[in-house]
Amino acid sequence: MVTEQTNVYRKPKNVAWPAAAVTEPLSGAWKGVIQFSQLQIGEDVVIIGTGGIGLLCLMVAHKAARAG
């Protein structure tokens, strides 16, 4: 694939490849569960789909509930 140099970021040496690979999907899950929905502690969450993004959404919602 050919892309602009500004679209490419170096992976820090202290970040493992599996962690680097999940960074973008995890940020999307966080944005959907926390930022867009404005989830509050004690609210119910319904996640439709148990694919990779759905499971990340579940993990984000679970951590958010325990953070309060």
N, CA, C and O atoms as a Tripos MOL2 file, in Angstrom:
@<TRIPOS>MOLECULE
protein
  272   271    68     0     0
PROTEIN
NO_CHARGES

@<TRIPOS>ATOM
      1 N           0.8340   -1.1610    0.0000 N.3       1 MET1
      2 CA          0.0000    0.0000    0.0000 C.3       1 MET1
      3 C           0.8840    1.2310    0.0000 C.2       1 MET1
      4 O           1.8810    1.2750    0.7200 O.2       1 MET1
      5 N           0.5400    2.2160   -0.7830 N.am      2 VAL2
      6 CA          1.2660    3.4830   -0.8320 C.3       2 VAL2
      7 C           0.4410    4.5300   -0.0990 C.2       2 VAL2
      8 O          -0.7560    4.6740   -0.3460 O.2       2 VAL2
      9 N           1.0850    5.2570    0.8010 N.am      3 THR3
     10 CA          0.3900    6.2910    1.5640 C.3       3 THR3
     11 C           1.3550    7.4390    1.8430 C.2       3 THR3
     12 O           2.5630    7.3220    1.6380 O.2       3 THR3
     13 N           0.8090    8.5190    2.3010 N.am      4 GLU4
     14 CA          1.6320    9.6670    2.6440 C.3       4 GLU4
     15 C           2.4520    9.3590    3.8990 C.2       4 GLU4
     16 O           2.0070    8.6010    4.7620 O.2       4 GLU4
     17 N           3.6160    9.9290    4.0000 N.am      5 GLN5
     18 CA          4.4890    9.7190    5.1490 C.3       5 GLN5
     19 C           3.8310   10.2140    6.4400 C.2       5 GLN5
     20 O           4.1020    9.6820    7.5160 O.2       5 GLN5
     21 N           2.9730   11.2220    6.3380 N.am      6 THR6
     22 CA          2.3040   11.7630    7.5250 C.3       6 THR6
     23 C           1.2660   10.7940    8.1040 C.2       6 THR6
     24 O           0.7840   11.0130    9.2150 O.2       6 THR6
     25 N           0.9140    9.7330    7.3760 N.am      7 ASN7
     26 CA         -0.0570    8.7440    7.8460 C.3       7 ASN7
     27 C           0.6000    7.5630    8.5630 C.2       7 ASN7
     28 O          -0.0870    6.6420    9.0040 O.2       7 ASN7
     29 N           1.9090    7.5920    8.6760 N.am      8 VAL8
     30 CA          2.6460    6.4650    9.2450 C.3       8 VAL8
     31 C           3.3090    6.9170   10.5450 C.2       8 VAL8
     32 O           3.9220    7.9830   10.6130 O.2       8 VAL8
     33 N           3.1740    6.0850   11.5680 N.am      9 TYR9
     34 CA          3.7710    6.3900   12.8650 C.3       9 TYR9
     35 C           4.7090    5.2600   13.2660 C.2       9 TYR9
     36 O           4.4150    4.0900   13.0230 O.2       9 TYR9
     37 N           5.8110    5.5990   13.8650 N.am     10 ARG10
     38 CA          6.7390    4.5690   14.3540 C.3      10 ARG10
     39 C           6.2050    3.9700   15.6440 C.2      10 ARG10
     40 O           5.6960    4.6740   16.5170 O.2      10 ARG10
     41 N           6.3330    2.6610   15.7410 N.am     11 LYS11
     42 CA          5.9590    1.9690   16.9670 C.3      11 LYS11
     43 C           7.1020    2.1440   17.9550 C.2      11 LYS11
     44 O           8.2480    1.8310   17.6330 O.2      11 LYS11
     45 N           6.8070    2.6430   19.1610 N.am     12 PRO12
     46 CA          7.8780    2.7480   20.1590 C.3      12 PRO12
     47 C           8.4660    1.3680   20.4630 C.2      12 PRO12
     48 O           7.7430    0.3720   20.4700 O.2      12 PRO12
     49 N           9.7540    1.3120   20.7110 N.am     13 LYS13
     50 CA         10.4200    0.0340   20.9510 C.3      13 LYS13
     51 C           9.8910   -0.6760   22.1980 C.2      13 LYS13
     52 O           9.9540   -1.9020   22.2860 O.2      13 LYS13
     53 N           9.3680    0.0910   23.1650 N.am     14 ASN14
     54 CA          8.8940   -0.5280   24.4030 C.3      14 ASN14
     55 C           7.4400   -1.0090   24.3130 C.2      14 ASN14
     56 O           6.8940   -1.4990   25.3020 O.2      14 ASN14
     57 N           6.8110   -0.8770   23.1440 N.am     15 VAL15
     58 CA          5.4380   -1.3460   22.9470 C.3      15 VAL15
     59 C           5.4780   -2.6120   22.0930 C.2      15 VAL15
     60 O           6.0210   -2.6080   20.9880 O.2      15 VAL15
     61 N           4.9000   -3.6900   22.6110 N.am     16 ALA16
     62 CA          4.8890   -4.9680   21.8890 C.3      16 ALA16
     63 C           3.9560   -4.8780   20.6840 C.2      16 ALA16
     64 O           3.0240   -4.0740   20.6750 O.2      16 ALA16
     65 N           4.2060   -5.7040   19.6690 N.am     17 TRP17
     66 CA          3.3770   -5.6890   18.4590 C.3      17 TRP17
     67 C           1.9020   -5.9710   18.7440 C.2      17 TRP17
     68 O           1.0470   -5.2860   18.1830 O.2      17 TRP17
     69 N           1.5600   -6.9580   19.5990 N.am     18 PRO18
     70 CA          0.1340   -7.1810   19.8750 C.3      18 PRO18
     71 C          -0.5440   -5.9580   20.5060 C.2      18 PRO18
     72 O          -1.6890   -5.6470   20.1800 O.2      18 PRO18
     73 N           0.1580   -5.2710   21.4000 N.am     19 ALA19
     74 CA         -0.4060   -4.0640   22.0100 C.3      19 ALA19
     75 C          -0.5620   -2.9540   20.9710 C.2      19 ALA19
     76 O          -1.5630   -2.2370   20.9740 O.2      19 ALA19
     77 N           0.4050   -2.8140   20.1020 N.am     20 ALA20
     78 CA          0.3320   -1.7840   19.0660 C.3      20 ALA20
     79 C          -0.8190   -2.0680   18.0990 C.2      20 ALA20
     80 O          -1.4840   -1.1430   17.6330 O.2      20 ALA20
     81 N          -1.0490   -3.3350   17.8010 N.am     21 ALA21
     82 CA         -2.0930   -3.7000   16.8390 C.3      21 ALA21
     83 C          -3.4950   -3.4190   17.3590 C.2      21 ALA21
     84 O          -4.4070   -3.1860   16.5640 O.2      21 ALA21
     85 N          -3.6890   -3.4360   18.6690 N.am     22 VAL22
     86 CA         -5.0210   -3.2460   19.2350 C.3      22 VAL22
     87 C          -5.2750   -1.7800   19.6140 C.2      22 VAL22
     88 O          -6.3700   -1.4470   20.0670 O.2      22 VAL22
     89 N          -4.3030   -0.9220   19.4400 N.am     23 THR23
     90 CA         -4.4380    0.4790   19.8350 C.3      23 THR23
     91 C          -5.5970    1.1790   19.1290 C.2      23 THR23
     92 O          -6.4080    1.8260   19.7910 O.2      23 THR23
     93 N          -5.6940    1.0700   17.8340 N.am     24 GLU24
     94 CA         -6.7560    1.7650   17.0860 C.3      24 GLU24
     95 C          -8.1380    1.2080   17.3940 C.2      24 GLU24
     96 O          -9.0490    1.9980   17.6440 O.2      24 GLU24
     97 N          -8.3490   -0.1110   17.3920 N.am     25 PRO25
     98 CA         -9.6730   -0.6200   17.7470 C.3      25 PRO25
     99 C         -10.0730   -0.2680   19.1830 C.2      25 PRO25
    100 O         -11.2400    0.0200   19.4450 O.2      25 PRO25
    101 N          -9.1220   -0.2890   20.1030 N.am     26 LEU26
    102 CA         -9.4220    0.0680   21.4860 C.3      26 LEU26
    103 C          -9.8020    1.5340   21.6020 C.2      26 LEU26
    104 O         -10.7140    1.8740   22.3540 O.2      26 LEU26
    105 N          -9.1260    2.4020   20.8770 N.am     27 SER27
    106 CA         -9.4830    3.8260   20.9290 C.3      27 SER27
    107 C         -10.8730    4.0590   20.3450 C.2      27 SER27
    108 O         -11.6060    4.9190   20.8330 O.2      27 SER27
    109 N         -11.2450    3.3140   19.3190 N.am     28 GLY28
    110 CA        -12.5940    3.4230   18.7630 C.3      28 GLY28
    111 C         -13.6490    2.9390   19.7410 C.2      28 GLY28
    112 O         -14.7220    3.5340   19.8400 O.2      28 GLY28
    113 N         -13.3560    1.8630   20.4650 N.am     29 ALA29
    114 CA        -14.2840    1.3520   21.4710 C.3      29 ALA29
    115 C         -14.4490    2.3700   22.5920 C.2      29 ALA29
    116 O         -15.5670    2.6230   23.0400 O.2      29 ALA29
    117 N         -13.3610    2.9470   23.0410 N.am     30 TRP30
    118 CA        -13.4260    3.9630   24.1020 C.3      30 TRP30
    119 C         -14.2510    5.1630   23.6440 C.2      30 TRP30
    120 O         -15.0960    5.6730   24.3800 O.2      30 TRP30
    121 N         -13.9900    5.5970   22.4210 N.am     31 LYS31
    122 CA        -14.7040    6.7690   21.9020 C.3      31 LYS31
    123 C         -16.2090    6.5050   21.8430 C.2      31 LYS31
    124 O         -17.0010    7.3830   22.1840 O.2      31 LYS31
    125 N         -16.6040    5.3210   21.4200 N.am     32 GLY32
    126 CA        -18.0240    4.9820   21.3320 C.3      32 GLY32
    127 C         -18.6830    4.8130   22.6770 C.2      32 GLY32
    128 O         -19.7830    5.3190   22.8980 O.2      32 GLY32
    129 N         -18.0210    4.1030   23.5880 N.am     33 VAL33
    130 CA        -18.6270    3.7900   24.8830 C.3      33 VAL33
    131 C         -18.5800    4.9810   25.8360 C.2      33 VAL33
    132 O         -19.5570    5.2410   26.5390 O.2      33 VAL33
    133 N         -17.4940    5.6880   25.8720 N.am     34 ILE34
    134 CA        -17.3210    6.7610   26.8500 C.3      34 ILE34
    135 C         -17.6550    8.1320   26.2610 C.2      34 ILE34
    136 O         -18.5040    8.8480   26.7920 O.2      34 ILE34
    137 N         -16.9990    8.4910   25.1840 N.am     35 GLN35
    138 CA        -17.1420    9.8500   24.6570 C.3      35 GLN35
    139 C         -18.5010   10.0930   24.0060 C.2      35 GLN35
    140 O         -19.1920   11.0420   24.3750 O.2      35 GLN35
    141 N         -18.8960    9.2640   23.0540 N.am     36 PHE36
    142 CA        -20.1450    9.5000   22.3260 C.3      36 PHE36
    143 C         -21.3810    9.2180   23.1700 C.2      36 PHE36
    144 O         -22.3420    9.9870   23.1300 O.2      36 PHE36
    145 N         -21.3710    8.1360   23.9260 N.am     37 SER37
    146 CA        -22.5640    7.7750   24.6960 C.3      37 SER37
    147 C         -22.6620    8.5210   26.0180 C.2      37 SER37
    148 O         -23.7380    8.5890   26.6130 O.2      37 SER37
    149 N         -21.5640    9.0740   26.4760 N.am     38 GLN38
    150 CA        -21.5060    9.7680   27.7680 C.3      38 GLN38
    151 C         -21.9990    8.8480   28.8860 C.2      38 GLN38
    152 O         -22.7960    9.2440   29.7360 O.2      38 GLN38
    153 N         -21.5090    7.6260   28.8610 N.am     39 LEU39
    154 CA        -21.8610    6.6060   29.8430 C.3      39 LEU39
    155 C         -21.6040    7.1160   31.2550 C.2      39 LEU39
    156 O         -20.5580    7.7040   31.5340 O.2      39 LEU39
    157 N         -22.5610    6.8870   32.1350 N.am     40 GLN40
    158 CA        -22.4410    7.2740   33.5390 C.3      40 GLN40
    159 C         -22.4130    6.0150   34.4020 C.2      40 GLN40
    160 O         -22.9940    4.9930   34.0360 O.2      40 GLN40
    161 N         -21.7400    6.0910   35.5420 N.am     41 ILE41
    162 CA        -21.6750    4.9700   36.4740 C.3      41 ILE41
    163 C         -23.0980    4.5630   36.8620 C.2      41 ILE41
    164 O         -23.9250    5.4160   37.1860 O.2      41 ILE41
    165 N         -23.3780    3.2730   36.8280 N.am     42 GLY42
    166 CA        -24.6770    2.7480   37.2080 C.3      42 GLY42
    167 C         -25.6410    2.5520   36.0500 C.2      42 GLY42
    168 O         -26.6900    1.9310   36.2240 O.2      42 GLY42
    169 N         -25.3090    3.0710   34.8650 N.am     43 GLU43
    170 CA        -26.1790    2.8900   33.7020 C.3      43 GLU43
    171 C         -25.9830    1.5030   33.1100 C.2      43 GLU43
    172 O         -24.9010    0.9220   33.1980 O.2      43 GLU43
    173 N         -27.0400    0.9850   32.5090 N.am     44 ASP44
    174 CA        -26.9580   -0.2950   31.8220 C.3      44 ASP44
    175 C         -26.3070   -0.1110   30.4590 C.2      44 ASP44
    176 O         -26.4010    0.9500   29.8420 O.2      44 ASP44
    177 N         -25.6580   -1.1480   30.0150 N.am     45 VAL45
    178 CA        -24.9880   -1.1370   28.7080 C.3      45 VAL45
    179 C         -25.4570   -2.3520   27.9250 C.2      45 VAL45
    180 O         -25.4900   -3.4600   28.4590 O.2      45 VAL45
    181 N         -25.8170   -2.1530   26.6730 N.am     46 VAL46
    182 CA        -26.1470   -3.2520   25.7690 C.3      46 VAL46
    183 C         -25.1440   -3.2120   24.6330 C.2      46 VAL46
    184 O         -25.0120   -2.1970   23.9490 O.2      46 VAL46
    185 N         -24.4420   -4.3070   24.4320 N.am     47 ILE47
    186 CA        -23.4740   -4.4180   23.3530 C.3      47 ILE47
    187 C         -23.9660   -5.5150   22.4260 C.2      47 ILE47
    188 O         -24.1110   -6.6670   22.8350 O.2      47 ILE47
    189 N         -24.2190   -5.1560   21.1920 N.am     48 ILE48
    190 CA        -24.6980   -6.1170   20.1930 C.3      48 ILE48
    191 C         -23.5130   -6.5330   19.3440 C.2      48 ILE48
    192 O         -22.9300   -5.7170   18.6310 O.2      48 ILE48
    193 N         -23.1700   -7.7750   19.4230 N.am     49 GLY49
    194 CA        -22.0450   -8.2990   18.6600 C.3      49 GLY49
    195 C         -20.8850   -8.6390   19.5740 C.2      49 GLY49
    196 O         -20.5270   -7.8610   20.4570 O.2      49 GLY49
    197 N         -20.3060   -9.7980   19.3580 N.am     50 THR50
    198 CA        -19.2020  -10.2520   20.2000 C.3      50 THR50
    199 C         -17.9240  -10.4130   19.3980 C.2      50 THR50
    200 O         -17.0780  -11.2530   19.7020 O.2      50 THR50
    201 N         -17.8050   -9.5950   18.3740 N.am     51 GLY51
    202 CA        -16.5470   -9.5760   17.6270 C.3      51 GLY51
    203 C         -15.5000   -8.8160   18.4170 C.2      51 GLY51
    204 O         -15.7030   -8.4850   19.5850 O.2      51 GLY51
    205 N         -14.3990   -8.5470   17.7820 N.am     52 GLY52
    206 CA        -13.2980   -7.8630   18.4480 C.3      52 GLY52
    207 C         -13.6930   -6.5060   19.0120 C.2      52 GLY52
    208 O         -13.3520   -6.2000   20.1540 O.2      52 GLY52
    209 N         -14.3970   -5.6900   18.2480 N.am     53 ILE53
    210 CA        -14.7940   -4.3620   18.7090 C.3      53 ILE53
    211 C         -15.8270   -4.4760   19.8330 C.2      53 ILE53
    212 O         -15.7540   -3.7380   20.8150 O.2      53 ILE53
    213 N         -16.7770   -5.3810   19.6970 N.am     54 GLY54
    214 CA        -17.7750   -5.5740   20.7490 C.3      54 GLY54
    215 C         -17.1420   -5.9910   22.0630 C.2      54 GLY54
    216 O         -17.5390   -5.5080   23.1230 O.2      54 GLY54
    217 N         -16.1660   -6.8770   22.0070 N.am     55 LEU55
    218 CA        -15.4890   -7.3050   23.2220 C.3      55 LEU55
    219 C         -14.6670   -6.1780   23.8310 C.2      55 LEU55
    220 O         -14.5970   -6.0490   25.0530 O.2      55 LEU55
    221 N         -14.0450   -5.3600   22.9860 N.am     56 LEU56
    222 CA        -13.3220   -4.1940   23.5010 C.3      56 LEU56
    223 C         -14.2860   -3.2020   24.1480 C.2      56 LEU56
    224 O         -13.9630   -2.6140   25.1800 O.2      56 LEU56
    225 N         -15.4680   -3.0090   23.5540 N.am     57 CYS57
    226 CA        -16.4870   -2.1300   24.1520 C.3      57 CYS57
    227 C         -16.8960   -2.6630   25.5240 C.2      57 CYS57
    228 O         -17.0570   -1.8890   26.4680 O.2      57 CYS57
    229 N         -17.0610   -3.9670   25.6370 N.am     58 LEU58
    230 CA        -17.4070   -4.5900   26.9120 C.3      58 LEU58
    231 C         -16.3160   -4.3260   27.9480 C.2      58 LEU58
    232 O         -16.6160   -3.9790   29.0910 O.2      58 LEU58
    233 N         -15.0720   -4.4860   27.5610 N.am     59 MET59
    234 CA        -13.9680   -4.2640   28.4790 C.3      59 MET59
    235 C         -13.8930   -2.8010   28.9240 C.2      59 MET59
    236 O         -13.6470   -2.5200   30.0970 O.2      59 MET59
    237 N         -14.1060   -1.8730   27.9930 N.am     60 VAL60
    238 CA        -14.0790   -0.4460   28.3260 C.3      60 VAL60
    239 C         -15.2180   -0.1120   29.2890 C.2      60 VAL60
    240 O         -15.0010    0.5820   30.2820 O.2      60 VAL60
    241 N         -16.4260   -0.5990   29.0070 N.am     61 ALA61
    242 CA        -17.5700   -0.3280   29.8820 C.3      61 ALA61
    243 C         -17.3430   -0.9190   31.2720 C.2      61 ALA61
    244 O         -17.6740   -0.2880   32.2760 O.2      61 ALA61
    245 N         -16.7910   -2.0990   31.3320 N.am     62 HIS62
    246 CA        -16.5190   -2.7510   32.6170 C.3      62 HIS62
    247 C         -15.5040   -1.9550   33.4270 C.2      62 HIS62
    248 O         -15.7040   -1.7270   34.6200 O.2      62 HIS62
    249 N         -14.4350   -1.5380   32.7980 N.am     63 LYS63
    250 CA        -13.4140   -0.7410   33.4940 C.3      63 LYS63
    251 C         -13.9820    0.6040   33.9330 C.2      63 LYS63
    252 O         -13.6710    1.0800   35.0250 O.2      63 LYS63
    253 N         -14.8040    1.2150   33.0990 N.am     64 ALA64
    254 CA        -15.4000    2.5090   33.4470 C.3      64 ALA64
    255 C         -16.3060    2.3770   34.6610 C.2      64 ALA64
    256 O         -16.3390    3.2670   35.5110 O.2      64 ALA64
    257 N         -17.0390    1.2790   34.7480 N.am     65 ALA65
    258 CA        -17.9520    1.0580   35.8730 C.3      65 ALA65
    259 C         -17.1670    0.8630   37.1670 C.2      65 ALA65
    260 O         -17.6240    1.2680   38.2360 O.2      65 ALA65
    261 N         -16.0060    0.2540   37.0780 N.am     66 ARG66
    262 CA        -15.2070   -0.0270   38.2730 C.3      66 ARG66
    263 C         -14.3590    1.1720   38.6730 C.2      66 ARG66
    264 O         -13.8450    1.2230   39.7910 O.2      66 ARG66
    265 N         -14.2070    2.1410   37.7660 N.am     67 ALA67
    266 CA        -13.3530    3.3010   38.0500 C.3      67 ALA67
    267 C         -14.0480    4.2980   38.9710 C.2      67 ALA67
    268 O         -13.3830    5.0990   39.6270 O.2      67 ALA67
    269 N         -15.3650    4.2580   39.0260 N.am     68 GLY68
    270 CA        -16.1110    5.2480   39.7940 C.3      68 GLY68
    271 C         -16.2040    5.0020   41.2500 C.2      68 GLY68
    272 O         -16.8160    5.7900   41.9710 O.2      68 GLY68
@<TRIPOS>BOND
     1     1     2 1
     2     2     3 1
     3     3     4 2
     4     3     5 am
     5     5     6 1
     6     6     7 1
     7     7     8 2
     8     7     9 am
     9     9    10 1
    10    10    11 1
    11    11    12 2
    12    11    13 am
    13    13    14 1
    14    14    15 1
    15    15    16 2
    16    15    17 am
    17    17    18 1
    18    18    19 1
    19    19    20 2
    20    19    21 am
    21    21    22 1
    22    22    23 1
    23    23    24 2
    24    23    25 am
    25    25    26 1
    26    26    27 1
    27    27    28 2
    28    27    29 am
    29    29    30 1
    30    30    31 1
    31    31    32 2
    32    31    33 am
    33    33    34 1
    34    34    35 1
    35    35    36 2
    36    35    37 am
    37    37    38 1
    38    38    39 1
    39    39    40 2
    40    39    41 am
    41    41    42 1
    42    42    43 1
    43    43    44 2
    44    43    45 am
    45    45    46 1
    46    46    47 1
    47    47    48 2
    48    47    49 am
    49    49    50 1
    50    50    51 1
    51    51    52 2
    52    51    53 am
    53    53    54 1
    54    54    55 1
    55    55    56 2
    56    55    57 am
    57    57    58 1
    58    58    59 1
    59    59    60 2
    60    59    61 am
    61    61    62 1
    62    62    63 1
    63    63    64 2
    64    63    65 am
    65    65    66 1
    66    66    67 1
    67    67    68 2
    68    67    69 am
    69    69    70 1
    70    70    71 1
    71    71    72 2
    72    71    73 am
    73    73    74 1
    74    74    75 1
    75    75    76 2
    76    75    77 am
    77    77    78 1
    78    78    79 1
    79    79    80 2
    80    79    81 am
    81    81    82 1
    82    82    83 1
    83    83    84 2
    84    83    85 am
    85    85    86 1
    86    86    87 1
    87    87    88 2
    88    87    89 am
    89    89    90 1
    90    90    91 1
    91    91    92 2
    92    91    93 am
    93    93    94 1
    94    94    95 1
    95    95    96 2
    96    95    97 am
    97    97    98 1
    98    98    99 1
    99    99   100 2
   100    99   101 am
   101   101   102 1
   102   102   103 1
   103   103   104 2
   104   103   105 am
   105   105   106 1
   106   106   107 1
   107   107   108 2
   108   107   109 am
   109   109   110 1
   110   110   111 1
   111   111   112 2
   112   111   113 am
   113   113   114 1
   114   114   115 1
   115   115   116 2
   116   115   117 am
   117   117   118 1
   118   118   119 1
   119   119   120 2
   120   119   121 am
   121   121   122 1
   122   122   123 1
   123   123   124 2
   124   123   125 am
   125   125   126 1
   126   126   127 1
   127   127   128 2
   128   127   129 am
   129   129   130 1
   130   130   131 1
   131   131   132 2
   132   131   133 am
   133   133   134 1
   134   134   135 1
   135   135   136 2
   136   135   137 am
   137   137   138 1
   138   138   139 1
   139   139   140 2
   140   139   141 am
   141   141   142 1
   142   142   143 1
   143   143   144 2
   144   143   145 am
   145   145   146 1
   146   146   147 1
   147   147   148 2
   148   147   149 am
   149   149   150 1
   150   150   151 1
   151   151   152 2
   152   151   153 am
   153   153   154 1
   154   154   155 1
   155   155   156 2
   156   155   157 am
   157   157   158 1
   158   158   159 1
   159   159   160 2
   160   159   161 am
   161   161   162 1
   162   162   163 1
   163   163   164 2
   164   163   165 am
   165   165   166 1
   166   166   167 1
   167   167   168 2
   168   167   169 am
   169   169   170 1
   170   170   171 1
   171   171   172 2
   172   171   173 am
   173   173   174 1
   174   174   175 1
   175   175   176 2
   176   175   177 am
   177   177   178 1
   178   178   179 1
   179   179   180 2
   180   179   181 am
   181   181   182 1
   182   182   183 1
   183   183   184 2
   184   183   185 am
   185   185   186 1
   186   186   187 1
   187   187   188 2
   188   187   189 am
   189   189   190 1
   190   190   191 1
   191   191   192 2
   192   191   193 am
   193   193   194 1
   194   194   195 1
   195   195   196 2
   196   195   197 am
   197   197   198 1
   198   198   199 1
   199   199   200 2
   200   199   201 am
   201   201   202 1
   202   202   203 1
   203   203   204 2
   204   203   205 am
   205   205   206 1
   206   206   207 1
   207   207   208 2
   208   207   209 am
   209   209   210 1
   210   210   211 1
   211   211   212 2
   212   211   213 am
   213   213   214 1
   214   214   215 1
   215   215   216 2
   216   215   217 am
   217   217   218 1
   218   218   219 1
   219   219   220 2
   220   219   221 am
   221   221   222 1
   222   222   223 1
   223   223   224 2
   224   223   225 am
   225   225   226 1
   226   226   227 1
   227   227   228 2
   228   227   229 am
   229   229   230 1
   230   230   231 1
   231   231   232 2
   232   231   233 am
   233   233   234 1
   234   234   235 1
   235   235   236 2
   236   235   237 am
   237   237   238 1
   238   238   239 1
   239   239   240 2
   240   239   241 am
   241   241   242 1
   242   242   243 1
   243   243   244 2
   244   243   245 am
   245   245   246 1
   246   246   247 1
   247   247   248 2
   248   247   249 am
   249   249   250 1
   250   250   251 1
   251   251   252 2
   252   251   253 am
   253   253   254 1
   254   254   255 1
   255   255   256 2
   256   255   257 am
   257   257   258 1
   258   258   259 1
   259   259   260 2
   260   259   261 am
   261   261   262 1
   262   262   263 1
   263   263   264 2
   264   263   265 am
   265   265   266 1
   266   266   267 1
   267   267   268 2
   268   267   269 am
   269   269   270 1
   270   270   271 1
   271   271   272 2
@<TRIPOS>SUBSTRUCTURE
     1 MET1         2 RESIDUE 1 A MET
     2 VAL2         6 RESIDUE 1 A VAL
     3 THR3        10 RESIDUE 1 A THR
     4 GLU4        14 RESIDUE 1 A GLU
     5 GLN5        18 RESIDUE 1 A GLN
     6 THR6        22 RESIDUE 1 A THR
     7 ASN7        26 RESIDUE 1 A ASN
     8 VAL8        30 RESIDUE 1 A VAL
     9 TYR9        34 RESIDUE 1 A TYR
    10 ARG10       38 RESIDUE 1 A ARG
    11 LYS11       42 RESIDUE 1 A LYS
    12 PRO12       46 RESIDUE 1 A PRO
    13 LYS13       50 RESIDUE 1 A LYS
    14 ASN14       54 RESIDUE 1 A ASN
    15 VAL15       58 RESIDUE 1 A VAL
    16 ALA16       62 RESIDUE 1 A ALA
    17 TRP17       66 RESIDUE 1 A TRP
    18 PRO18       70 RESIDUE 1 A PRO
    19 ALA19       74 RESIDUE 1 A ALA
    20 ALA20       78 RESIDUE 1 A ALA
    21 ALA21       82 RESIDUE 1 A ALA
    22 VAL22       86 RESIDUE 1 A VAL
    23 THR23       90 RESIDUE 1 A THR
    24 GLU24       94 RESIDUE 1 A GLU
    25 PRO25       98 RESIDUE 1 A PRO
    26 LEU26      102 RESIDUE 1 A LEU
    27 SER27      106 RESIDUE 1 A SER
    28 GLY28      110 RESIDUE 1 A GLY
    29 ALA29      114 RESIDUE 1 A ALA
    30 TRP30      118 RESIDUE 1 A TRP
    31 LYS31      122 RESIDUE 1 A LYS
    32 GLY32      126 RESIDUE 1 A GLY
    33 VAL33      130 RESIDUE 1 A VAL
    34 ILE34      134 RESIDUE 1 A ILE
    35 GLN35      138 RESIDUE 1 A GLN
    36 PHE36      142 RESIDUE 1 A PHE
    37 SER37      146 RESIDUE 1 A SER
    38 GLN38      150 RESIDUE 1 A GLN
    39 LEU39      154 RESIDUE 1 A LEU
    40 GLN40      158 RESIDUE 1 A GLN
    41 ILE41      162 RESIDUE 1 A ILE
    42 GLY42      166 RESIDUE 1 A GLY
    43 GLU43      170 RESIDUE 1 A GLU
    44 ASP44      174 RESIDUE 1 A ASP
    45 VAL45      178 RESIDUE 1 A VAL
    46 VAL46      182 RESIDUE 1 A VAL
    47 ILE47      186 RESIDUE 1 A ILE
    48 ILE48      190 RESIDUE 1 A ILE
    49 GLY49      194 RESIDUE 1 A GLY
    50 THR50      198 RESIDUE 1 A THR
    51 GLY51      202 RESIDUE 1 A GLY
    52 GLY52      206 RESIDUE 1 A GLY
    53 ILE53      210 RESIDUE 1 A ILE
    54 GLY54      214 RESIDUE 1 A GLY
    55 LEU55      218 RESIDUE 1 A LEU
    56 LEU56      222 RESIDUE 1 A LEU
    57 CYS57      226 RESIDUE 1 A CYS
    58 LEU58      230 RESIDUE 1 A LEU
    59 MET59      234 RESIDUE 1 A MET
    60 VAL60      238 RESIDUE 1 A VAL
    61 ALA61      242 RESIDUE 1 A ALA
    62 HIS62      246 RESIDUE 1 A HIS
    63 LYS63      250 RESIDUE 1 A LYS
    64 ALA64      254 RESIDUE 1 A ALA
    65 ALA65      258 RESIDUE 1 A ALA
    66 ARG66      262 RESIDUE 1 A ARG
    67 ALA67      266 RESIDUE 1 A ALA
    68 GLY68      270 RESIDUE 1 A GLY
